[in-house]
Amino acid sequence: MERIQDWTGKTIGWREVKPNGDIVIRDFYGKIRGKYDKYCDVTRDFYGTILARGDQSGMLVHDVDLDRGE
């Protein structure tokens, strides 16, 4: 798994590339935020809803501190 960091170097998530090219994005706590399906060339959220065409997996993770207002 590859660590995703914010601009200060703090870990905000994880990126896992599967052998078939699919990408799974997890937040800081390890919860799956979404996936990129290489075969269909779409990015999906946690619920399976298509968010974008192509690999837009970077938009799935964000700084958890912003959610708490810190």
FENSULTA-V431375 format. One record per pair of residues at least 24 apart in sequence whose ideal C-beta (glycine too) atoms are under 10 Angstrom apart, sorted by the first residue. I is the first residue (numbers start at 1). J is the second residue. D is the distance in Angstrom with one decimal. If there is no record, write none. Layout:
i->[I I]
j->[J J]
d->[D D]
This chain:
i->[1 1 4 4 4 4 4 4 6 6 6 6 6 6 7 8 10 10 10 12 12 12 12 12 12 13 13 13 13 13 13 14 15 15 15 15 17 21 22 23 23 23 23 24 24 25 25 25 25 25 26 26 27 27 27 27 27 27 28 28 28 28 28 29 32 33 33 33 33 33 34 34 34 35 36]
j->[26 30 28 57 58 60 61 62 61 62 63 64 65 66 63 63 63 64 65 61 62 63 64 65 66 58 60 61 62 63 64 61 57 58 60 61 57 55 57 55 57 58 60 57 60 57 58 59 60 61 60 61 60 61 62 63 64 67 61 62 63 64 65 64 60 57 59 60 61 62 59 60 61 60 60]
d->[7.8 9.9 9.0 9.7 8.1 9.6 5.5 9.8 9.6 8.8 5.4 9.9 8.9 9.6 9.4 9.4 7.8 9.6 8.3 5.9 6.9 5.2 6.6 8.6 9.6 9.7 8.0 3.6 8.2 9.3 8.7 8.3 7.0 8.5 9.4 8.0 9.8 9.4 9.7 6.8 4.9 9.7 9.4 8.5 9.6 5.1 8.1 9.2 4.3 5.4 9.2 7.8 8.5 6.0 8.2 9.8 6.5 9.7 8.4 9.9 8.6 5.0 9.3 7.5 9.2 8.8 9.6 4.3 5.7 8.7 8.7 4.1 8.6 8.4 8.7]
